Amino acid sequence: MSRDPGRMDFMSVERILVVDDEEPIREVVCSMLQNASYHCEQACSGVEALDLLRKDANFHLVLTDLMMPELDGVGLLEITKLQYPDLPVVMVTAVHDISVALAAIRNGAYDYLLKPFEREQLLAVVRRALEAHRLRMENRLYQSSLEALVDQRTTELRETIVELERSYDVTLEALGDALDLKDAETEGHSKRVTAYTIQIARAMGLGAEAMRVLARGAFLHDIGKMAIPDAILRKPDRLTDDERSIMKEHSYLGYRMLKKIPFLSESAEVVYSHQEHWDGSGYPRGLKGEGIPLGSRIFAIADALDAITSDRPYRPARDVEAARLEIAAWSGRQFDPAIVDVFMAIPTAIWEALHREIDSQRDHFSYGEHLSKEETL
């Protein structure tokens, strides 16, 4: 990047502290650097350099002579690395001091210059040192950004839980309680899959009202099982073909139940279509592609995630990473590829933390008390 000294303010110029006990050398070095559009300040000793740094540590580089009275370059380096660890130091030395300069590099100096040196040698070393400083600062900023991201993710998890809690009102509680009497495993599954659905919907940028409709449908997706005979619903062995056909009716049965309730009528579409597949191989209507409601396509991935990471009579639960791989493998067949991409972009840790959070609230989770008038379903 070219520098225009007339257009850069003081704070935008890279600042270099030149330390040498010989004033003529300081003046020559500063002249070379200032002609290259760097801002220079001078110190005649290591002690004076430390005084300047204590008053204003906003330097990008220290260029210091090795042999000086009071506090030499090595002593200045040692103190600087302790108090200003991100500030690069370049040693300037005579040829006979080269072993000392190399030892200084082993102790933390960025580089060294041998006297006498040419202007281009000076500028080349300075440019490399400043670039290293910039990279170090960018890495520090990146680390800070990661910490901020963790805080943000933690906040989002809490918000997801709050939003989940507010997604259920008294009617949903009653319906959920009724379903729990039929199937003891439904409560945990319904809460988890609803939380997963909300997480994906938020990542897709869905609005608050759309997410509320989707949350209702996700939570009540299995409500039609209330009409399935207990002998089939609770059967520990594999279902026969006839029993499987009856079980498949739960999507339509749930749709019929919810469609009659005005504030659940939109959510009923999610319930009706939650077993449809992107390639048209699902049921009950064999819908295909974008013919499947968006909410049902989102839910399908959340449901698969919970199914894979939960214990089943015929296999133990697998971890989230295994679920991610399987869902990705079925992209374009069972699942909407675009939504799979959104799902895969969400860190594994988010799903693991959300699973733990939901399960920890299973015994004391109360929907209605968390609803506000503005967010009541």
ABEGO torsion letter per residue (X at the ends): XBBBAAABBAAABBBBBBBBABAAAAAAAAAAAAAAGBBBBBBABAAAAAAAAAABABBABBBBBABBBGBBAAAAAAAAAAABAABBBBBBBBAAAAAAAAAAAAAGBABBBBOBBBAAAAAAAAAAAAAAAAAAAAAAAAAAAAAAAAAAAAAAAAAAAAAAAAABBAAAAAAAAAAAAABAAAAAAAAAAAAAAAAAAAAAGBBAAAAAAAAAAAAAAAAAAAABBAAAAABABBBBAAAAAAAAAAAAAAAAAAAABAAAAAAAAAAAAAABBAAGABOAAGBBEAABBAAAAAAAAAAAAAAAABBBAABBBBBAAAAAAAAAAABGAABBAAAAAAAAABBAAAAAAAAAAAAAAAAABBAAAABBAAABX
